[in-house]
Amino acid sequence: MQWDWSAVGDFMPRFWDGVLTTLQALVFGSLIAFALGLVWALAQRSSLKVVRWPVTAVTEFIRNTPLLVQLFFLYFVLPEWNVTFSALTTGIIGLGLHYSTYTAEVYRAGIDGVPAGQWEACTALSLPRARTWLAVILPQAIRRVVPALGNYVIAMLKDSPMIATIGALDMLGQARQFSAITFLPTEPITVVGIAFILIAYPASLLMRALERRLVR
């Protein structure tokens, strides 16, 4: 087997398009996962069973079904009810929804880790419930879980190639399409593999450094 540098050059325009798609899916999917995960976590702490039980059931269902099945449902089944999204938008929603159930558990652990004295102090000061959460509890809880949230961003990056199964051409999707046209799979897939390493490994080192700094 001989490495074909010209194939790499031909692939690069497609590669950069795939990078853009991957980053869009990662950034917007992460924002959905962070925001919706916090909503799930707070809803699961509700004193109302009519809120807590359905939310728990939904998050458990999503967490325990494969991401690929969820992507297929969103892209192929929802149009049966006249709900249609583009492939990229579906991928973003699918990734965000799936990982929101994991970030919910991270937030829950962070909230549970806030010392009981903080809750008691808020009660003693007669702080309104909203201010207790926004000014005291959540800032401490989120600070504790930032590294764990970062780890899920890296996990989402590694799962992002699944969106190619519904037609959103991320890096790997572009590589597969290019190799199908040129019959040269080695060069594009190798380039994509290296790109994932160059993104994921420094990010993991950053998360470790951030974790060490926050636990001081």
C-alpha positions in Angstrom: 0.0 0.0 0.0 1.4 3.4 -1.0 0.3 6.6 0.7 -1.2 9.0 -1.9 -0.6 12.6 -0.9 -2.6 13.9 -3.8 -5.6 12.1 -2.4 -5.1 14.0 0.9 -5.0 17.3 -1.0 -8.2 16.4 -2.9 -9.9 15.5 0.4 -9.0 18.6 2.3 -11.9 20.8 1.1 -14.3 18.1 2.1 -12.5 17.7 5.3 -12.8 21.3 6.4 -16.6 21.2 5.6 -16.8 18.1 7.8 -14.9 19.9 10.6 -17.4 22.8 10.5 -20.3 20.3 10.7 -18.6 18.5 13.5 -18.0 21.6 15.5 -21.5 22.9 15.0 -22.9 19.6 16.2 -20.6 19.6 19.2 -21.0 23.3 20.3 -24.8 23.5 19.9 -25.3 19.9 21.1 -23.3 20.7 24.2 -25.3 23.9 24.9 -28.5 21.8 24.7 -27.1 19.1 27.0 -25.9 21.6 29.6 -29.2 23.6 29.7 -31.6 20.8 29.4 -29.6 18.6 31.8 -30.0 21.4 34.5 -33.7 21.5 33.9 -33.9 17.7 34.3 -31.9 17.8 37.5 -34.0 20.5 39.1 -37.2 18.8 38.0 -36.1 15.6 39.6 -35.7 17.4 42.9 -39.3 18.7 42.7 -41.5 17.9 45.7 -44.4 17.3 43.2 -44.6 13.7 42.1 -46.5 14.8 39.0 -43.3 16.5 37.9 -40.6 14.3 39.3 -41.9 10.9 38.2 -42.5 11.7 34.5 -39.1 13.5 34.2 -37.3 10.6 35.8 -39.1 8.1 33.4 -38.2 10.2 30.4 -34.5 10.6 31.3 -34.1 6.9 32.2 -35.7 6.0 28.8 -33.4 8.3 26.9 -30.3 7.2 28.8 -31.0 3.6 28.3 -31.7 3.6 24.6 -29.0 3.9 21.9 -28.2 7.3 20.5 -28.4 5.8 17.0 -32.0 4.7 17.6 -32.9 8.2 18.9 -31.3 9.8 15.8 -33.3 7.5 13.5 -36.5 8.3 15.4 -36.0 12.0 15.2 -35.1 12.0 11.5 -37.3 9.2 10.1 -40.2 8.9 12.4 -41.1 12.5 13.4 -41.8 13.4 9.8 -44.7 11.0 10.0 -46.2 13.6 12.3 -45.2 16.5 10.1 -42.2 17.4 12.3 -39.2 17.7 10.1 -35.7 19.0 10.7 -32.6 19.1 8.6 -30.0 16.3 9.1 -27.6 18.6 11.0 -30.4 20.1 13.2 -31.6 16.6 13.9 -28.1 15.5 14.9 -27.7 18.5 17.2 -31.0 17.8 18.9 -30.3 14.1 19.2 -26.8 14.6 20.7 -28.0 17.3 23.0 -31.1 15.4 24.2 -29.1 12.2 24.7 -26.3 13.7 26.7 -28.6 15.9 28.7 -29.7 12.8 30.6 -26.0 12.3 31.6 -25.4 15.9 32.5 -28.5 15.8 34.7 -26.8 13.2 36.8 -23.7 15.3 37.0 -25.7 18.3 38.1 -27.6 16.2 40.6 -24.3 15.0 42.2 -23.0 18.6 42.3 -26.2 19.8 44.1 -26.1 16.9 46.5 -22.4 17.8 47.2 -23.3 21.3 48.5 -22.8 21.2 52.3 -26.0 21.1 54.3 -24.8 24.2 56.2 -25.3 26.2 53.0 -29.0 25.2 52.8 -29.4 25.9 56.5 -27.8 29.4 56.2 -30.2 30.3 53.4 -33.1 29.2 55.5 -31.8 31.1 58.5 -31.5 34.3 56.4 -35.0 33.7 54.9 -33.7 33.9 51.4 -36.3 33.4 48.7 -36.1 30.0 47.0 -35.1 31.4 43.7 -32.3 33.4 45.2 -31.2 30.4 47.3 -30.7 28.4 44.1 -29.3 31.2 41.8 -27.0 32.9 44.3 -25.9 30.1 46.6 -26.5 26.5 45.5 -26.1 26.5 41.8 -22.8 28.5 41.6 -21.2 26.0 44.1 -22.7 23.0 42.4 -21.7 23.9 38.9 -18.2 24.8 39.9 -17.8 21.3 41.3 -19.0 19.6 38.1 -17.3 21.6 35.4 -14.6 18.9 34.7 -17.3 16.1 34.5 -19.3 18.2 32.1 -16.1 18.7 30.0 -15.6 15.0 29.9 -19.1 14.6 28.4 -18.3 17.1 25.7 -15.3 14.9 24.7 -17.6 11.9 24.7 -20.1 13.8 22.5 -17.2 14.6 20.1 -16.4 10.9 19.8 -20.1 10.1 19.2 -20.6 12.9 16.6 -19.8 10.6 13.6 -23.2 9.0 14.2 -24.9 12.0 12.7 -23.5 10.9 9.3 -26.0 8.0 9.4 -28.8 10.5 8.9 -27.0 12.4 6.2 -25.2 15.1 8.2 -21.7 15.0 6.7 -19.3 15.4 9.6 -15.6 14.7 9.2 -16.1 10.9 9.0 -19.1 11.3 6.8 -17.1 13.3 4.4 -14.3 10.7 4.5 -16.7 7.9 3.7 -18.2 9.8 0.8 -14.8 10.7 -0.6 -13.6 7.1 -0.3 -16.7 5.8 -2.0 -16.0 8.1 -5.0 -12.3 7.6 -5.3 -11.9 4.1 -3.9 -9.2 5.5 -1.6 -10.3 4.9 2.0 -6.9 4.9 3.7 -6.0 8.6 3.3 -9.2 10.3 4.3 -10.1 8.0 7.2 -6.6 8.3 8.6 -6.7 12.1 8.3 -10.0 12.1 10.2 -8.7 9.8 12.9 -5.7 12.1 13.4 -8.0 15.1 13.6 -10.1 13.5 16.3 -6.9 12.7 18.3 -5.7 16.3 17.9 -9.0 17.6 19.2 -9.9 15.1 21.9 -6.5 14.6 23.6 -5.6 18.2 24.3 -9.2 18.7 25.5 -8.8 15.8 27.9 -5.6 17.3 29.3 -7.4 20.6 29.7 -10.2 18.9 31.7 -7.6 17.2 34.0 -5.8 20.5 34.6 -9.2 22.2 35.3 -10.2 19.5 37.7 -7.0 19.8 39.7 -7.4 23.6 39.9 -11.0 23.4 41.0 -10.5 20.9 43.7 -7.8 23.0 45.4 
